[in-house]
Amino acid sequence: MRFVVTGSASRRQLVENELLDQAAALFAERGFEGTTLQDIAEAIGITRPSLYHYIKSKDDLLGMLVSGLTETLAGELAEMEVSDLRWSERLSGAVHAVTLRICAHPSRFRLLVRSEHILPEAVRRRHQAARREILAHLSAIIDGGIKAGEFWPTDGRVAAFSILGSCNWVAWWFNPGAPGADGKAVADQLAVMALRSVARTDPASSPAGPRAALAAIRADLEYVEQHLPAEDGLA
């Protein structure tokens, strides 16, 4: 593909998208150190001087990845956490946000994961902060669902790690260019699986009757006991 560089925002976005995709492919093939800016310029069909309109170094590419992936997702999950939706809908929306972004550009996500050890210090701090925010927002959504009675009493942080792990792994097996590839279908299924792992009721699969009710009561009691403040004189 060959681009004509203009000053328009839409053209710049097109070039930056292609730049990130081609750089991710080159880094995977040749390694970060083995890929030059000239290689990247040739891959997207522009001259090296033109490339400097978008990046000054390969480190800039890593910063763009952090901005477009972890920082953007942190912002989306922050909005989801404070929305007026039911907690189950917030969890579903969060899983969709993470999965759809990874399905759109799995090679970028893999590149970022593999490049964490070489991120410039300032970029590394941004990336780590955004990752902590993503985990915190997802944990808060699960904890909110527990307090509202929508989710089973559980460790929200552990549940968040498990759900994020399922979403992140998509980058290693989903190929958006494969015949029949459907990122939305993948996101839909992962959202259902996430909800079934924490939700109290699922009409499609949850048992009903006295035994199910008793199990719910026991889970509630265990949760209350774990979160009651210790009384004076008691361990």
N, C-alpha and C positions, 0 to 999 in steps of 0.2 A: 504494500500500500504506500502511495506517495501523497504527502500532504502539501498544500500551499499554505504557508504560514501567513495568517492575517491577524488583525488585532481584535477580532470579534471574540466574545466570551464563549460562544458555542463552538467555534473553531478551536479555541484553546482547550476546551474541555475534551473535544474529540482527540486532539493530539496527546493530551495528558493521559487519557484512558489507554490509547494505543501504546504510549510510552511505558506505562506501568505493566501492561500485559506482555509486551515484547521484552522488557527488562527482566521480568520474572522468568520467562522462558530461557533467556540467555544465561541468567544466573544459575538456573537449574542445570543447564547443559555444560557451562564452562566454569561455574563458580563465581563468586563475587569478585575476587581478585583477578580472575582470568578474563573478565569482561571489561572492555574499555568503553568510554563514551563514544568513540568512533563506531564501535560495533553496534551500540544502541541507536545511534543516528542512522546508520545504514539500514538497520532492521525496520525502522519506521519510514524510511525514504526521505529523510531530510539531511541537510548538511550539518556538520558539527557546529559551525557558527550559529546556525538556526536553532540547534538544540539548546544553546545557552539562553534562549528566550524563556526556557522552561525550567531548566536545572543548571546549576553551576558545577555539580559534582555528583558522584554516585550516592553519596550520603544524603543528598537532597531527595533522592528517590525513596530512601528508607523513611525519611520524614513524611513524605507524601503518603506512604503506606500506612503509617501510624495515624495520620490525620483522617484518611479515608476509611480505615477499618476500626481500630480500637476506640479512637476518640469519638467517631461518629456513632458507633454502637453505644458507647457510654451515655451519650446525649439522648439517644432514642429510648434507652431503658429508663433513664431518669424521668423522661416525660411519661412513660408507661406507668411507672411506679405511682405517680401522683395524679393519674387520671381518675375519672369518676366511674370507670368500669368495675364490674365485679372482679374479685381477685383472680378467679379462674380465667377470665377474659384477659386480664393483665398478663398473667403467666403465658397464656397462648400467644398474645401479641409480642411478648418479649422473645419467645422461642422463634416465632416467625421472623422477627427483625434480624436476629442473629443468623438463622439458617439461610434466609433469602440473600443476605449480603455475602455469605460464604459461597453459596451456590452460584452467584453471579460471577465471582472472580476467585475460584478456589486456588489458582496458582499464586495469586497475590498473598493469600492467607498463608499458604505453605512457605512462601519466600520470607514473610515476616517472622514466622515461627523459627525458621532455620537461621535467620539473620540476627536473632536477639543478642547473641554474644558479640556482634560487631557493630551494634547500633552506637552512634555517637552518644556521649554521655547525656547531653540535653534531650536527645530524642528518646533514649532509653528511659529517662525519668518520666517523660510524657507517656510513653507506652505502658510502663508499669503502673503509673497512676490511673490510667484509663482502664487497665485490666482490673485493678482493685475496685474501681467504681462499678464496672459491669457486674462483678461478683456481688458487691454490696447491694446494688439495686435489685438483682434477681433474688438474693437472700431476703431482702426486705419484702418483696412481693410474696414470697412463700410464707414468711412469718406473718404477714398481714392476713393471708388466707387462713392460716392456722388460728389466729386470734378471732377471726370472723366466723370460724366454724366451717369454712368451706374445705379446708385441707386437714388431713390427719395430723395429729401432733407428731412432729419429727424435728430433726436438727435442720433448720433452714439452710445453713451454710453447706452442710454435706449434700443436701438435695440439690442445691444450686451448682455445686461442683459436678455432680453426676449429670445434670441436665446440660450444662455447658460442655462437658466432655463429649456427649452425644452429638451436640451441634458442631463442635469444632472438628470432630472426626470426619464430617462430611467432606471436608477439603481434600481428603486423601482417597476418596472413592468416587465422588461425583464428578462427572465430565459433562459440562454444559453443552459441548458440541456433539455429544453422542446422539444417535437416533432415538427419539422418544424421551430424551432427558427433560424432566419437568421439575424445576426447582420448587415451584409452589406446591406440587404434590408431596415432595420430600418434606417441606416445611410443615404442611398440614399433618402428615403422619407423625413427625417428631413432636408437634404440639399436642396431639392426642396422647402419645406415649408419655409425655411429660405430665400431663394432667392426670392420667391414670396412675402415675406413680405417687401422687400426693393427694388427689381429690378423695373426698369421703365417699361419694356416690358416683357410679357410672352405670346408667341404665342398661348398657349393652353387656356388662360383664359382672357387676357387683352382686353378691348374694343378698337376699332379703330374708326377713324373719327374725325371730328372737336371738338366734346365735350371732347374727351380724350386728344386731343392736347391742348385745352384750359385749362384743369385741370393741365396738365404738366407745362404750362407757368405760371399759378398762383402759383404753388408750387415753381417754380424757383424764381419768384419774392419775395415770402415770405422768401425763404432761403437767397436771396441777402440782403433783408432789415434787416434780423436778424444779418447778419455778416458784414454789412457796419459800419465803424467807425463813431462814433457820430461827427457831424459837430460842429464847434465852435458856442456856443450860443444856441445850440439845446439840448433838453433833450435826 
